Amino acid sequence: MKIAIIGCGYVGSAVAQLWSQKGHQLTVTTTTPERVSELQNITPQVVVMKGNDSQAMQDVLQNQEVVLLSVGDRYRTGYKQTYLETAQTLVAALKQTPTVKQIIYTASYSVYGDKNGEWVDENSPVTPSTESGKILHETEEVLLSASTPQQPVCILRLGGIYGPGRELVKIFSRWEGQTRPGSGDDVTNWIHLDDIVGALEFAREKRLQGIYNLVSNVPMISRELLDGLHKYQGLEKIYWDPSTSSTRPFNARVSNQKLRNEGFKLIHPEIKINIGSTI
Ligand SMILES: NC(=O)c1ccc[n+]([C@@H]2O[C@H](COP(=O)([O-])OP(=O)(O)OC[C@H]3O[C@@H](n4cnc5c(N)ncnc54)[C@H](OP(=O)(O)O)[C@@H]3O)[C@@H](O)[C@H]2O)c1
């Protein structure tokens, strides 16, 4: 198939490698000219563009069959430009590109907001509690409004990403030795890079349409996760101050049952903190 990856970063590059090995023809984008040679190791078709560039978007989408949207705001140019304007530009360009048979978007579970640690699924109301969460929700709406039987849109709401180079120990090392606000009772949801790659391939193969949560089977309480990383993975101890309120705006147990009901199987269904290797 001809596949375009708009935003070929950590996730995009990992799935691009799989799709390239499977013989698909890839076009990938970056905003950084210095990344072109690195990405050319995966595919010769690398385009430097911003998602809100209508002409560049139309050119990239020409003759494509699948589009993966996997942008991230690493350079802090703002969620509006990175997510919303890219989605709007993509949707406008789709009208001129009938060859596209599916759009997949890597979204975030942060749109659920603070649900007081309750279980949520794809039918639960979204109540994003931050400005960025609201923009992410708007981005989903823009993409879903363009979903048709001919061009189905699949939205995967990812948990926090961990994997090679983004180990949990590394992610939380910035908190080492600190006292964090709250009791640490809030719930976090995670997804390993291997399972994101697996789910993107699964969504492509099954031509999934609609919203699917993409998190591991077992949500983790912050305190238990960090205590485990301290005990088994060498992270310095992190303390909690229950006299203050948690600053985490997301607190929900996210169910992945819908995706599993489709037949998707995770490689890392839960975080095993006490294993020998670094996670
Ligand atoms: N990180 C998490 O824990 C987490 C949690 C939930 C969901 N997600 C979602 O997972 C997805 C993938 O994350 P990731 O870690 O792979 O992100 P990443 O490594 O930061 O890659 C993001 C890609 O988007 C490109 N990009 C940034 N701004 C852009 C713009 N305005 N127009 C076009 N492209 C732009 C970047 O360009 P450059 O190549 O120039 O850097 C990069 O290729 C994101 O959509 C994010 O919302 C992440």
The ligand as a Gaussian input file, in Angstrom:
#p B3LYP/6-31G(d) Opt

LIG

0 1
 N        4.120000      11.006000      24.523000
 C        3.098000      10.444000      25.133000
 O        3.208000       9.901000      26.239000
 C        1.745000      10.420000      24.429000
 C        0.633000      10.068000      25.156000
 C       -0.587000       9.983000      24.513000
 C       -0.664000      10.242000      23.148000
 N        0.438000      10.615000      22.457000
 C        0.321000      10.867000      21.010000
 O        1.209000      10.049000      20.296000
 C        1.564000      10.668000      19.080000
 C        2.978000      10.403000      18.708000
 O        3.851000      10.840000      19.704000
 P        5.409000      10.789000      19.477000
 O        5.980000      10.528000      20.817000
 O        5.748000       9.893000      18.354000
 O        5.718000      12.313000      19.069000
 P        7.100000      12.912000      18.561000
 O        8.218000      11.942000      18.711000
 O        7.236000      14.244000      19.200000
 O        6.858000      13.091000      16.976000
 C        5.948000      14.028000      16.525000
 C        6.124000      14.273000      15.048000
 O        5.259000      15.339000      14.673000
 C        6.005000      16.308000      13.932000
 N        5.429000      17.635000      14.101000
 C        5.504000      18.465000      15.176000
 N        4.825000      19.600000      14.937000
 C        4.312000      19.489000      13.689000
 C        3.518000      20.329000      12.869000
 N        3.104000      21.537000      13.275000
 N        3.197000      19.892000      11.631000
 C        3.599000      18.678000      11.192000
 N        4.352000      17.844000      11.923000
 C        4.701000      18.231000      13.159000
 C        7.409000      16.210000      14.502000
 O        8.327000      16.787000      13.594000
 P        9.917000      16.670000      13.774000
 O       10.275000      15.412000      13.009000
 O       10.405000      17.911000      13.176000
 O       10.185000      16.528000      15.239000
 C        7.543000      14.703000      14.652000
 O        7.893000      14.117000      13.431000
 C        1.213000      12.116000      19.220000
 O        0.159000      12.358000      18.313000
 C        0.711000      12.277000      20.626000
 O       -0.412000      13.090000      20.675000
 C        1.644000      10.715000      23.068000

